[in-house]
Amino acid sequence: MRELKSVGPTESENARQVETDVQQIAAGYTETPIPPKPLRQLGRRIACAVDQTGIQLAVATRLLRNSRLIDVRKVYFPSRLEGLEERSSFASQTIEEYVRRHGGRRCHVTTLIGGPETVFRIFPMPNLPDDTLRNAVTFEAKKQIPFPIQDCQYDFRQVYRIGADGRAGVKIGLIAATKRAIDESIEPFVSAGLTVESVYHAHDVLGQLLADLPDFGHENLYTLVNVQRYRTEISYYRGANLEFHHLCSLGSSFLANRSDITVFEYFAESLAGEIQNSLDYYTGQYSGQFTSRIYIYGDLAYTDELIELMHDHYGYEFRRFPAAKLKRFKTSNRVSPDTLPVCLPVIAACLNRAKLADLLPDQLALTQQLRRVNQYGMAVLVLLAAVLGLGWLAAKSQITTSQKQLEAATIQVESLKTTKLYDTYDLLKQDIATGQMYLQMTNPGTSYFGLEMKELSRVTPSSIRLLSFELNPDNPEKNFMLHGMAVSAAIPPEVIVAEYIEALLASPLFDQVKIANYSKRQGPQGFELAFTLTLKGAA
């Protein structure tokens, strides 16, 4: 009987791992997981996956950071169905009924895709801006994807941040699928009149569920095996990131209607060989170490005999995926614990909290964006209407209060008019009005005389002495006459008087300044010039 080769704890593998670690350290190689961006999606989420035997369905609700698994089930295809069209019609009816029962008024719908028409690749890229990185990945995708690029839908995300020899870069996780396979996965929803919001790769979204395991670690290695009717899917994870997955043609149909233990042993040996082949490739290409624990999920999780047979004979710990021990979410009472490992991919999809590579066709993605913008716009309009409504109610309430206060004041005034106090007030008001009228009549007119005196003090220099200032209100053109004397020993007094006249003309209070007469004589301090000026002052 064939045994799996141990690639974890043996001395040769430990030596090889040490040698690899030394080489990486010598090269300065570092590799750090990049957590995906959070998926901000609240409310009910329904996930669906159509496989070879039936339809996996799950619904969960999310409020802030709390998630609750409401229902999980797998509806198997009846044996009477023949052909793809009948199965697609049955799947459409089943999904429509399920969404009608559990979807509520508004739910987010996700479908999963897998199988031979999908591909996953991981490769390094230098640090580049987002637009340049997308162009570089598009160029690299043409070499990595084994299908014609025009017939594929692909997406990617950054999974590791790497560095070596002082150079930094990232590792890209690329997921692609043929458009035909995507259309087949979406067709049941289209027939049911439902809108799909995202299309995830089943193995990629399954990795996010590993973070809820009790013993989860970002550097821990996990192996998951799903035996379907006509194929087996083997996937390898480091932390929550998918690193490699393998498909083989060995399926559970080999065991149909056979209960002989020899057949089970032969099937187990064949499955062990496929696991060993994929394990050799994975450890050689991606990691020099491997965990001895292998988780089983899918329909094979119902078969305890086969799990125990492989666990007892092949040196590795085959175990049913412990879905009941997952953290960070609660389950409804109607969810059977035995159903959880069977429908693991859809559980991971409806509980997913990360933005993953999405294979939704471009046209549907654009429709979703427009729908999201319309929803946000509607929410903003509703919020604006609510704010305006509250403002209108507040303003109306304030106006009503003011009107009531005015009415109360009017009533008080009317009641006051009938009292003796109001008669006294009326007499006082008449007396005050009479006094104000008298004050207005006796109030003297505005005079600029004080301003003119201050202005003369300001512009008159020390060499001029003013003798008198006469006011003649009867002559408005020459209403002022100024008598003074200019004394100077060095400068002719005529110059001083001329400058004084210019200063008076420059003032806004005086105009038409002229010399009426003057006389000059010799004094003890120099020449003395007596003068008389006529001028027009401000009214």
WOJO-V503659 format. One record per pair of residues at least 12 apart in sequence whose C-alpha atoms are under 10 Angstrom apart, sorted by the first residue. I is the first residue (numbers start at 1). GAP is how many residues later the second one is. If there is no record, write none. Layout:
{{I GAP} {I GAP}}
//
This chain:
{{1 264} {1 265} {1 267} {1 268} {1 269} {1 312} {1 313} {2 263} {2 264} {2 266} {2 267} {2 268} {2 269} {2 270} {2 271} {2 311} {2 312} {3 266} {3 269} {3 270} {3 273} {3 307} {3 310} {3 311} {3 312} {3 313} {4 265} {4 268} {4 269} {4 270} {4 271} {4 272} {4 273} {4 275} {4 306} {4 309} {4 310} {4 311} {4 312} {5 267} {5 268} {5 271} {5 274} {5 275} {5 309} {5 310} {5 311} {6 270} {6 284} {6 285} {6 286} {6 308} {6 309} {6 310} {7 269} {7 272} {7 273} {7 276} {7 281} {7 282} {7 283} {7 284} {7 285} {8 275} {8 280} {8 281} {8 282} {8 283} {8 284} {9 280} {9 281} {9 282} {9 283} {13 275} {13 276} {13 277} {14 274} {14 275} {15 273} {16 272} {16 273} {17 270} {17 271} {17 272} {18 270} {19 269} {20 267} {20 268} {21 267} {24 140} {25 139} {25 140} {26 138} {26 139} {27 136} {27 137} {27 138} {27 139} {28 135} {28 136} {28 137} {28 138} {28 139} {29 133} {29 134} {29 135} {29 136} {29 137} {29 138} {29 139} {30 130} {30 131} {30 132} {30 133} {30 134} {30 135} {30 138} {31 128} {31 129} {31 130} {31 131} {31 132} {31 133} {31 137} {31 138} {31 139} {31 140} {32 127} {32 128} {32 129} {32 130} {32 131} {32 138} {32 139} {32 186} {32 187} {33 125} {33 126} {33 127} {33 128} {33 129} {33 137} {33 138} {33 185} {33 186} {33 205} {33 206} {33 207} {33 208} {34 123} {34 124} {34 125} {34 126} {34 127} {34 128} {34 136} {34 137} {34 207} {35 123} {35 124} {35 125} {35 205} {35 206} {35 319} {35 320} {36 121} {36 122} {36 123} {36 172} {36 205} {36 317} {36 318} {36 319} {36 320} {36 321} {37 120} {37 316} {37 317} {37 318} {37 319} {38 314} {38 315} {38 316} {38 317} {38 318} {39 313} {39 314} {39 315} {39 316} {39 317} {40 24} {40 313} {40 314} {40 315} {41 21} {41 22} {41 23} {41 67} {41 311} {41 312} {41 313} {42 19} {42 20} {42 21} {42 22} {42 23} {42 24} {42 25} {42 65} {42 66} {42 311} {43 17} {43 18} {43 19} {43 20} {43 21} {43 24} {43 60} {43 61} {43 63} {43 64} {43 65} {44 15} {44 16} {44 17} {44 18} {44 19} {44 23} {44 24} {44 25} {44 26} {44 58} {44 59} {44 60} {44 61} {44 62} {44 63} {44 64} {44 65} {44 306} {45 13} {45 14} {45 15} {45 16} {45 17} {45 24} {45 54} {45 57} {45 58} {45 59} {45 61} {45 62} {45 63} {45 64} {45 65} {45 304} {45 305} {45 306} {45 307} {46 12} {46 13} {46 14} {46 15} {46 24} {46 25} {46 26} {46 49} {46 52} {46 53} {46 56} {46 57} {46 61} {46 62} {46 63} {46 64} {46 65} {46 150} {46 300} {46 301} {46 303} {46 304} {46 305} {47 12} {47 13} {47 25} {47 48} {47 52} {47 61} {47 62} {47 63} {47 64} {47 65} {47 149} {47 151} {47 152} {47 153} {47 298} {47 299} {47 300} {47 301} {47 302} {47 303} {47 304} {48 26} {48 43} {48 47} {48 61} {48 62} {48 63} {48 64} {48 65} {48 137} {48 138} {48 141} {48 151} {48 295} {48 297} {48 298} {48 299} {48 301} {48 302} {49 25} {49 42} {49 61} {49 62} {49 63} {49 64} {49 65} {49 136} {49 137} {49 151} {49 153} {49 294} {49 296} {49 297} {49 300} {50 24} {50 25} {50 26} {50 27} {50 37} {50 38} {50 41} {50 61} {50 62} {50 63} {50 64} {50 134} {50 135} {50 136} {50 138} {51 25} {51 26} {51 61} {51 62} {51 63} {51 64} {51 134} {51 177} {51 178} {52 24} {52 25} {52 35} {52 63} {52 176} {52 177} {52 178} {52 179} {53 21} {53 22} {53 23} {53 24} {53 25} {53 26} {53 34} {53 175} {53 176} {53 177} {53 246} {54 20} {54 21} {54 22} {54 23} {54 24} {54 33} {54 36} {54 37} {55 18} {55 19} {55 20} {55 21} {55 22} {55 32} {55 35} {55 36} {55 37} {55 39} {55 40} {55 288} {55 291} {56 16} {56 17} {56 18} {56 19} {56 20} {56 35} {56 39} {56 55} {56 56} {56 286} {56 287} {56 288} {56 289} {56 290} {56 291} {57 14} {57 15} {57 16} {57 17} {57 18} {57 37} {57 38} {57 41} {57 42} {57 54} {57 286} {57 287} {57 288} {57 289} {57 290} {57 293} {58 12} {58 13} {58 14} {58 15} {58 16} {58 40} {58 44} {58 277} {58 282} {58 285} {58 286} {58 287} {58 288} {58 289} {58 290} {58 291} {58 292} {58 293} {59 12} {59 13} {59 14} {59 39} {59 40} {59 43} {59 44} {59 48} {59 49} {59 50} {59 287} {59 288} {59 290} {59 291} {59 292} {60 12} {60 42} {60 43} {60 47} {60 269} {60 270} {60 271} {60 272} {60 287} {60 289} {60 290} {60 291} {61 42} {61 46} {61 47} {61 268} {61 289} {61 290} {62 267} {62 288} {62 289} {62 290} {62 291} {65 263} {65 264} {65 288} {66 262} {66 263} {66 264} {66 285} {67 261} {67 262} {67 263} {67 264} {67 283} {67 284} {67 285} {67 286} {68 260} {68 261} {68 262} {68 263} {68 264} {68 282} {68 283} {69 260} {69 261} {69 262} {69 263} {69 264} {69 265} {69 266} {69 278} {69 281} {69 282} {70 32} {70 260} {70 261} {70 262} {70 263} {70 264} {70 265} {71 31} {71 260} {71 261} {71 262} {71 263} {71 264} {71 265} {71 269} {71 276} {72 259} {72 260} {72 262} {72 263} {72 264} {72 265} {72 267} {72 268} {72 270} {72 271} {72 272} {72 274} {72 275} {73 262} {73 263} {73 266} {73 267} {73 269} {73 270} {73 273} {73 274} {74 225} {74 265} {74 266} {74 268} {74 269} {74 272} {75 16} {75 19} {75 20} {76 15} {77 13} {77 14} {78 12} {84 100} {87 101} {88 96} {88 97} {88 99} {88 100} {88 101} {88 103} {89 98} {89 99} {89 102} {89 103} {90 98} {91 96} {91 97} {91 98} {91 100} {91 101} {92 94} {92 95} {92 96} {92 97} {92 98} {92 99} {92 100} {92 101} {92 102} {93 95} {93 96} {93 98} {93 99} {94 94} {94 98} {95 93} {95 94} {95 96} {95 97} {95 99} {96 92} {96 93} {96 95} {96 96} {96 97} {96 98} {97 95} {99 93} {99 95} {107 88} {107 90} {108 87} {108 88} {108 89} {108 90} {108 242} {109 80} {109 85} {109 86} {109 87} {109 88} {109 89} {109 90} {109 240} {109 241} {110 76} {110 85} {110 86} {110 87} {110 88} {110 89} {110 90} {110 236} {110 239} {110 240} {110 250} {111 71} {111 74} {111 75} {111 78} {111 85} {111 86} {111 87} {111 88} {111 89} {111 90} {111 91} {111 234} {111 235} {111 238} {111 239} {111 248} {111 249} {112 70} {112 73} {112 74} {112 86} {112 87} {112 88} {112 89} {112 90} {112 91} {112 92} {112 93} {112 233} {112 234} {112 237} {112 247} {113 64} {113 68} {113 69} {113 71} {113 72} {113 73} {113 86} {113 87} {113 88} {113 89} {113 90} {113 232} {113 246} {114 63} {114 67} {114 68} {114 71} {114 86} {114 87} {114 88} {114 89} {114 90} {114 119} {114 133} {115 62} {115 66} {115 86} {115 87} {115 116} {115 117} {115 118} {115 131} {115 132} {115 133} {116 61} {116 62} {116 65} {116 115} {116 117} {116 130} {116 131} {116 132} {117 29} {117 30} {117 35} {117 59} {117 60} {117 61} {117 62} {117 63} {117 64} {117 65} {118 27} {118 28} {118 29} {118 34} {118 35} {118 36} {118 57} {118 58} {118 59} {118 60} {118 61} {118 63} {118 64} {118 83} {119 25} {119 26} {119 27} {119 28} {119 35} {119 55} {119 56} {119 57} {119 58} {119 59} {119 82} {119 125} {119 126} {119 127} {120 24} {120 25} {120 34} {120 36} {120 53} {120 54} {120 55} {120 56} {120 57} {120 81} {120 83} {120 84} {120 122} {120 123} {120 124} {120 125} {120 126} {121 20} {121 23} {121 24} {121 35} {121 51} {121 52} {121 53} {121 54} {121 55} {121 121} {121 122} {121 123} {121 124} {122 22} {122 34} {122 35} {122 36} {122 37} {122 38} {122 49} {122 50} {122 51} {122 52} {122 53} {122 120} {122 121} {122 122} {122 164} {123 14} {123 17} {123 21} {123 35} {123 36} {123 37} {123 47} {123 48} {123 49} {123 50} {123 51} {124 34} {124 35} {124 36} {124 37} {124 38} {124 45} {124 46} {124 47} {124 48} {124 49} {125 12} {125 15} {125 33} {125 36} {125 37} {125 43} {125 44} {125 45} {125 46} {125 47} {126 35} {126 36} {126 37} {126 41} {126 42} {126 43} {126 44} {126 45} {127 34} {127 35} {127 40} {127 41} {127 42} {127 43} {127 44} {128 41} {128 42} {133 39} {134 21} {134 22} {134 23} {137 18} {137 19} {137 35} {137 37} {138 16} {138 17} {138 18} {138 36} {140 34} {141 13} {141 14} {141 15} {141 33} {141 34} {141 35} {144 30} {144 32} {145 29} {145 30} {145 31} {145 32} {146 30} {147 29} {147 30} {147 31} {148 30} {149 27} {149 28} {149 29} {150 28} {150 29} {151 26} {151 27} {151 28} {151 29} {152 24} {152 25} {152 26} {152 27} {152 28} {152 29} {152 30} {152 207} {152 209} {153 22} {153 23} {153 24} {153 25} {153 26} {153 27} {153 28} {153 29} {153 205} {153 206} {153 207} {153 208} {153 209} {154 20} {154 21} {154 22} {154 23} {154 24} {154 25} {154 203} {154 204} {154 205} {154 206} {154 207} {155 18} {155 19} {155 20} {155 21} {155 22} {155 201} {155 202} {155 203} {155 204} {155 205} {156 16} {156 17} {156 18} {156 19} {156 20} {156 200} {156 201} {156 202} {156 203} {157 13} {157 14} {157 15} {157 16} {157 17} {157 18} {157 198} {157 199} {157 200} {157 201} {158 12} {158 13} {158 14} {158 15} {158 16} {158 198} {158 199} {159 12} {159 13} {159 14} {159 15} {159 81} {159 82} {159 83} {159 84} {160 12} {160 13} {160 81} {173 31} {173 68} {173 69} {173 70} {173 183} {173 184} {174 183} {175 25} {175 26} {175 29} {175 181} {175 182} {175 183} {175 184} {176 25} {176 181} {176 182} {176 183} {177 24} {177 182} {178 181} {179 180} {179 181} {179 182} {182 17} {182 177} {182 178} {182 179} {183 177} {183 178} {185 14} {186 12} {186 13} {186 174} {186 175} {195 169} {195 172} {195 173} {196 164} {196 168} {196 169} {196 172} {197 161} {197 163} {197 167} {197 168} {197 170} {197 171} {197 172} {198 151} {198 158} {198 159} {198 160} {198 161} {198 162} {198 163} {198 166} {198 167} {198 170} {199 150} {199 157} {199 158} {199 159} {199 160} {199 161} {199 162} {200 145} {200 149} {200 156} {200 157} {200 158} {200 159} {200 160} {201 144} {201 148} {201 155} {201 156} {201 157} {201 158} {202 142} {202 143} {202 144} {202 146} {202 147} {203 21} {203 30} {203 31} {203 32} {203 33} {203 34} {203 38} {203 39} {203 40} {203 41} {203 42} {203 142} {203 145} {204 31} {204 33} {204 36} {204 37} {204 38} {204 39} {204 40} {204 41} {204 141} {204 144} {204 145} {204 152} {204 153} {205 35} {205 36} {205 37} {205 140} {205 141} {205 142} {205 143} {205 144} {205 145} {205 146} {205 147} {205 148} {205 149} {205 150} {205 151} {205 152} {206 18} {206 29} {206 31} {206 34} {206 35} {206 36} {206 138} {206 139} {206 140} {206 141} {206 142} {206 143} {206 146} {207 15} {207 17} {207 28} {207 29} {207 30} {207 31} {207 32} {207 33} {207 34} {207 35} {207 36} {207 138} {207 141} {207 145} {208 31} {208 32} {208 33} {208 34} {208 140} {208 141} {208 143} {208 144} {208 145} {208 146} {208 148} {209 31} {209 114} {209 117} {209 118} {209 135} {209 136} {209 138} {209 139} {209 140} {209 142} {209 143} {209 144} {210 12} {210 27} {210 28} {210 29} {210 30} {210 31} {210 113} {210 116} {210 117} {210 138} {211 28} {211 29} {211 30} {211 115} {211 116} {211 117} {212 28} {212 111} {212 113} {212 114} {212 115} {212 116} {212 117} {213 108} {213 109} {213 110} {213 111} {213 112} {213 113} {213 114} {213 115} {214 108} {214 111} {214 112} {214 113} {216 23} {216 24} {217 21} {217 22} {217 23} {218 19} {218 20} {218 21} {218 22} {218 23} {219 18} {219 19} {219 20} {219 21} {219 22} {220 17} {220 18} {220 19} {220 20} {220 70} {220 71} {221 15} {221 16} {221 17} {221 18} {221 19} {221 20} {221 22} {221 66} {221 68} {221 69} {221 70} {221 71} {221 72} {222 13} {222 14} {222 15} {222 16} {222 17} {222 18} {222 19} {222 20} {222 68} {222 69} {222 70} {222 71} {222 72} {222 73} {223 12} {223 13} {223 14} {223 15} {223 19} {223 21} {223 22} {223 52} {223 56} {223 67} {223 68} {223 69} {223 70} {223 71} {223 72} {223 73} {223 95} {224 12} {224 13} {224 21} {224 69} {224 70} {224 71} {224 72} {224 73} {224 94} {224 95} {224 96} {224 97} {225 20} {225 21} {225 46} {225 50} {225 69} {225 70} {225 71} {225 72} {225 73} {225 75} {225 76} {225 93} {225 95} {225 96} {226 21} {226 25} {226 69} {226 70} {226 71} {226 72} {226 73} {226 74} {226 75} {226 115} {226 116} {226 118} {227 20} {227 21} {227 22} {227 23} {227 24} {227 25} {227 26} {227 44} {227 69} {227 70} {227 71} {227 72} {227 73} {227 74} {228 21} {228 22} {228 23} {228 24} {228 25} {228 69} {228 70} {228 71} {228 72} {229 20} {229 21} {229 22} {229 23} {229 24} {229 25} {229 26} {229 27} {229 70} {229 71} {230 18} {230 19} {230 20} {230 21} {230 22} {230 23} {230 24} {231 16} {231 17} {231 18} {231 19} {231 20} {231 21} {231 22} {232 14} {232 15} {232 16} {232 17} {232 18} {232 19} {232 20} {232 39} {232 42} {232 43} {233 12} {233 13} {233 14} {233 15} {233 16} {233 17} {233 18} {233 41} {233 42} {233 65} {234 12} {234 13} {234 14} {234 40} {234 41} {234 44} {234 45} {234 60} {234 61} {234 62} {235 12} {235 40} {235 43} {235 44} {235 47} {236 42} {236 43} {236 46} {236 50} {236 54} {236 58} {238 48} {238 49} {243 39} {243 43} {243 44} {244 34} {244 35} {244 37} {244 38} {244 41} {244 42} {245 33} {245 37} {246 28} {246 29} {246 31} {246 32} {246 33} {246 35} {246 36} {247 27} {247 31} {248 23} {248 26} {248 27} {248 30} {249 25} {250 17} {250 20} {250 21} {250 24} {251 16} {251 20} {252 15} {252 47} {252 48} {254 12} {254 13} {255 12} {261 44} {261 45} {261 48} {264 41} {264 42} {264 45} {264 46} {265 41} {265 44} {265 45} {265 48} {267 39} {267 43} {268 38} {268 39} {268 41} {268 42} {268 43} {268 45} {268 46} {269 41} {269 44} {269 45} {271 39} {272 38} {272 42} {272 44} {275 19} {291 25} {291 26} {292 23} {292 24} {292 25} {292 26} {293 18} {293 22} {293 23} {293 24} {293 25} {293 26} {294 17} {294 22} {294 23} {294 24} {294 25} {294 26} {294 27} {295 12} {295 22} {295 23} {295 24} {295 25} {295 26} {295 27} {295 46} {296 22} {296 23} {296 24} {296 25} {296 26} {296 45} {296 46} {297 22} {297 23} {297 24} {297 25} {297 26} {297 43} {297 44} {297 45} {297 46} {297 47} {297 48} {298 22} {298 23} {298 41} {298 42} {298 43} {298 44} {298 45} {298 46} {298 47} {299 40} {299 42} {299 43} {299 44} {300 20} {300 41} {300 42} {301 18} {301 19} {301 20} {301 37} {301 38} {301 39} {301 40} {301 41} {301 42} {302 18} {302 36} {302 37} {302 39} {302 40} {303 17} {304 15} {304 16} {306 12} {307 12} {307 13} {320 21} {320 22} {321 19} {321 20} {321 21} {321 23} {322 15} {322 18} {322 19} {323 14} {323 15} {323 16} {323 17} {323 18} {323 19} {323 20} {323 21} {323 24} {324 12} {324 13} {324 14} {324 15} {324 16} {324 17} {325 12} {328 23} {329 22} {446 93} {447 91} {447 92} {448 61} {448 89} {448 90} {448 91} {449 22} {449 60} {449 88} {449 89} {449 90} {451 58} {451 87} {452 55} {452 56} {452 57} {452 58} {452 85} {452 86} {453 16} {455 49} {455 52} {455 53} {455 54} {455 55} {456 47} {456 48} {456 51} {456 53} {456 54} {458 45} {459 41} {459 42} {459 43} {459 44} {459 45} {459 47} {459 48} {460 39} {460 40} {460 41} {460 43} {460 44} {461 25} {461 35} {461 36} {461 38} {461 39} {461 42} {462 24} {462 25} {463 22} {463 23} {463 24} {463 25} {463 30} {463 33} {463 34} {464 20} {464 21} {464 22} {464 23} {464 24} {464 29} {464 32} {464 33} {464 36} {464 64} {464 65} {464 66} {465 18} {465 19} {465 20} {465 21} {465 22} {465 65} {466 16} {466 17} {466 18} {466 19} {466 20} {466 64} {466 65} {466 66} {467 15} {467 16} {467 17} {467 18} {467 63} {467 64} {467 65} {468 13} {468 14} {468 15} {468 16} {468 64} {469 12} {469 13} {469 14} {469 15} {469 63} {469 64} {470 12} {470 13} {470 64} {471 66} {472 64} {473 66} {475 61} {476 59} {476 60} {476 61} {476 62} {476 63} {477 34} {477 35} {477 57} {477 58} {477 59} {477 60} {478 33} {478 34} {478 35} {478 36} {478 55} {478 56} {478 57} {478 58} {478 59} {479 55} {479 56} {479 57} {479 58} {479 59} {479 60} {480 30} {480 33} {480 53} {480 54} {480 55} {480 56} {480 57} {480 58} {481 32} {481 33} {481 34} {481 35} {481 51} {481 52} {481 53} {481 54} {481 55} {481 56} {482 31} {482 33} {482 34} {482 49} {482 50} {482 51} {482 52} {482 53} {483 33} {483 34} {483 35} {483 47} {483 48} {483 49} {483 50} {483 51} {484 13} {484 34} {484 45} {484 46} {484 47} {484 48} {484 49} {485 12} {485 33} {485 34} {485 35} {485 43} {485 44} {485 45} {485 46} {485 47} {486 14} {486 34} {486 40} {486 41} {486 42} {486 43} {486 44} {486 45} {487 33} {487 34} {487 35} {487 36} {487 37} {487 38} {487 39} {487 40} {487 41} {487 42} {487 43} {488 35} {488 37} {488 38} {488 39} {488 40} {488 41} {489 33} {489 34} {489 35} {489 36} {489 37} {489 38} {489 39} {490 36} {490 37} {491 35} {491 36} {492 34} {492 35} {492 36} {492 37} {493 27} {493 33} {493 34} {493 35} {493 36} {493 37} {494 24} {494 26} {494 33} {494 34} {494 35} {494 37} {496 33} {497 18} {497 32} {497 33} {497 34} {498 17} {501 12} {501 13} {501 14} {501 32} {501 34} {504 31} {505 30} {505 31} {508 29} {508 30} {509 27} {509 28} {509 29} {509 30} {510 25} {510 26} {510 27} {510 28} {511 23} {511 24} {511 25} {511 26} {511 27} {512 21} {512 22} {512 23} {512 24} {512 25} {513 20} {513 21} {513 22} {513 23} {513 24} {514 18} {514 19} {514 20} {514 21} {514 22} {515 16} {515 17} {515 18} {515 19} {515 20} {516 15} {516 16} {516 17} {516 18} {516 19} {517 13} {517 14} {517 15} {517 16} {517 17} {518 12} {518 13} {518 14} {518 15} {519 12} {519 13}}
//
